[in-house]
């Protein structure tokens, strides 16, 4: 019986130690939660307008508005800011993109391209942000020296065809396509983020049609990524393969189609089916002289 009081005292001391440990842990959890909340709060933008701007539809579709504004961007001349944009220019959403040209956004939901011309004239074009980002109708204006098109993120493969038959690829920088000496340009074409090819022709300028070889040269073996290359090259050449087209997209491909060149391995040909404005065409693509080129065409009503 003399051992029970000692056992009782030991149990009481152990329980007290457990309660102290629970109180210590319980006090540490709220302190940690407060510190974590403070850290998250410190990372969040303190300015509500800044939070709204980061998530704005302009920056989501045109990353030029998401990059930090520079001194050159902020130096938009007052007369350009007051040009016929049809709205109120947001001072935080002005960006200089080319020689004297700016893109800007209005508080009413439009994006604009403004640029000075010779003398005191101003060129300006605007459009709703959703329409401008759709791909087929970019906001565009220009002078005798250059044209500027505002295009959405993901626009690629810009090709300019000139009067002498030359073709060159242009970069997309700051969401704009800048074409120098536009009077000499016959066609400007590009692929939008959805994979649709758009072809813009100068009025009253005849198109330069691509002369298809139609098996007059031997078809060489396809490269490893032949289908992907054939698809891209077919789109890039739509303005020459079928000049009436204003837009095109790939709707299917087939390796070794039945109408391949006689005497060549059918597996070296890719048939690319393109949906144009109101019809479909099938372009046979093969490697000739080391390049994947279109060599035969069929048109389906």
Rosetta blueprint (number, residue, H / E / L):
1 X L
2 X L
3 X L
4 X H
5 X H
6 X H
7 X H
8 X H
9 X H
10 X H
11 X H
12 X H
13 X H
14 X H
15 X H
16 X H
17 X H
18 X H
19 X H
20 X H
21 X H
22 X H
23 X H
24 X H
25 X H
26 X H
27 X H
28 X H
29 X H
30 X H
31 X H
32 X H
33 X H
34 X H
35 X H
36 X H
37 X H
38 X H
39 X H
40 X H
41 X H
42 X H
43 X H
44 X L
45 X L
46 X L
47 X L
48 X H
49 X H
50 X H
51 X H
52 X H
53 X H
54 X H
55 X L
56 X L
57 X H
58 X H
59 X H
60 X H
61 X H
62 X L
63 X H
64 X H
65 X H
66 X L
67 X L
68 X L
69 X L
70 X L
71 X H
72 X H
73 X H
74 X H
75 X L
76 X L
77 X L
78 X H
79 X H
80 X H
81 X H
82 X L
83 X L
84 X L
85 X L
86 X L
87 X L
88 X L
89 X E
90 X E
91 X E
92 X E
93 X E
94 X E
95 X E
96 X E
97 X E
98 X E
99 X L
100 X L
101 X E
102 X E
103 X E
104 X E
105 X E
106 X E
107 X L
108 X L
109 X L
110 X E
111 X E
112 X E
113 X E
114 X E
115 X E
116 X E
117 X L
118 X L
119 X L
120 X L
121 X L
122 X E
123 X E
124 X E
125 X E
126 X E
127 X E
128 X E
129 X H
130 X H
131 X H
132 X H
133 X H
134 X L
135 X L
136 X L
137 X L
138 X L
139 X E
140 X E
141 X E
142 X E
143 X L
144 X L
145 X L
146 X E
147 X E
148 X E
149 X E
150 X E
151 X L
152 X L
153 X L
154 X L
155 X L
156 X E
157 X E
158 X E
159 X E
160 X E
161 X E
162 X E
163 X L
164 X L
165 X L
166 X L
167 X E
168 X E
169 X E
170 X E
171 X L
172 X L
173 X E
174 X L
175 X L
176 X E
177 X E
178 X E
179 X E
180 X E
181 X L
182 X H
183 X H
184 X H
185 X E
186 X E
187 X E
188 X E
189 X E
190 X E
191 X E
192 X L
193 X L
194 X L
195 X L
196 X L
197 X E
198 X E
199 X E
200 X E
201 X E
202 X L
203 X L
204 X L
205 X L
206 X L
207 X L
208 X L
209 X L
210 X L
211 X L
212 X L
213 X L
214 X L
215 X L
216 X L
217 X L
218 X L
219 X L
220 X E
221 X L
222 X L
223 X L
224 X L
225 X L
226 X H
227 X H
228 X H
229 X H
230 X H
231 X H
232 X H
233 X H
234 X H
235 X H
236 X H
237 X L
238 X H
239 X H
240 X H
241 X H
242 X L
243 X L
244 X L
245 X L
246 X L
247 X E
248 X E
249 X E
250 X E
251 X E
252 X E
253 X E
254 X E
255 X E
256 X L
257 X L
258 X L
259 X L
260 X L
261 X L
262 X L
263 X L
264 X L
265 X L
266 X H
267 X H
268 X H
269 X E
270 X E
271 X E
272 X E
273 X E
274 X E
275 X E
276 X L
277 X L
278 X L
279 X L
280 X E
281 X E
282 X E
283 X E
284 X E
285 X E
286 X E
287 X E
288 X E
289 X L
290 X L
291 X E
292 X E
293 X E
294 X E
295 X E
296 X E
297 X E
298 X E
299 X E
300 X E
301 X L
